[in-house]
Amino acid sequence: EALVDVKDNHHQEKIIATIERYASNSHLTIASIDFPTPKSKGKKEITASVTFRSPANYNDFLSFMKLIEAGLPRMQITDLSISKALANRANKDKKGSPDDVNISSVQLKIFTK
């Protein structure tokens, strides 16, 4: 069971690189990654909030979720906000896919040492 070593000054950079790799492997583009709650002593986890560029393909997002849940370091999705994407009516050339979704945010719990 791989955990992030919070004594390492680069733990957030490692987490960001992992999340970005999972997104890239799933054909998703990340808009931002934030760490809203500071790591407190004695706590064995940190949280991250990830937002994606929308719309995104639903099956690609499922692939991302599987990588997050099964990968290392250990991460767990604790909350997400997702809705069906409507066709872009302003641009008639880009109708979008029926599988497109808007992903407002994904909250992650990252387990630490």
N, C-alpha and C positions, 0 to 999 in steps of 0.2 A: 504494500500500500504506500504509494508515493505521496508525500505531503510537501508543501512549500515550506522551506526553512525561512521563518520570519526574521532570523538573525542576519540573513543576507540582505544587504542594502539594496539589492536589485530584484527583490522578490516581486514587486509590482511589474517591473519590466519583463520578467519571465512569464508572469501570468498574462500580460498583454500580448506577448509574442505567441503564447499558446492559443489564446482565444482568436487572435488574428489568423493563425495557421489553420485552425478549425474552420473559420469562416471562409477563408480562401479555398480550402479543400471542398467546401460545400457550395462554392460559387456565390457567396454572399459578400456584401461590402459593408464594413462597419463604419458608422458615422462617428461614434464616440464610445469610450470606455471610461467610466468614473468609479472611484472608490469612495462612496459617500460616508462610510463610517470608519473612523480611524481604528487601527488595531489597538486593542487594550490588553494590558498584561493579563496573562492567565487565560485569555480567550483562545480557543483552538480553531478559529475560523475568521475569515474576513469576507466582506461582501463586495460585489462589483455590479455595476449597472451598465448594460450594453445596449446601445441603440444601433439600428441598421438603416442603411439607405433603402427606402421603399419606392416602388413595390419590390417584393422578393418572391421567388417561387416557393410555394408551400413545401414541396418535396425536398428542396434544397435546405429549407429551414429544419425539416425533420432530420435530415442528415446531420446538420450542425448540432441539434439537440442530442442525437445519439453519440456523437463524438465527445461532447461535453460530459455526458453522464458516464461514458465508458473509459474516458481517457485519463491520463496522468498529467499534472497533479489532479487529485480528486476534487471534482467540482459537482455541484448539484444546482439544478434550476429550481428556484424557490418561488418565482412569480414571473408571469409574462403577460403582455398586453398585445393582442393580435386581432386583426380584423380583415375581412375580405376587401381586396383592392378593387376599386371601380375603374373602368376604362378611363384613360386620360382623354376627356372630351375636347380639351383645348388643342390637342395634337391628333388629328384624325389619322395620321400615318401610323401612329403607335397605339394600337388598340389594347395591348396587354394580353396576358394569358388568363384563362379562367382559373388557373391555379395560383394566381398572384395574390399576395397578402401584404398588408401593412403591419410591420412589427414596431410598435411604439417603444417597448422596452422589454428587456430580459434581465431579471435579477438573478445573480449567481452567488452561491455560498462556496468559498474556496477553503478547503480544510488545510490547516497549518500544523507545524510541529510545536 
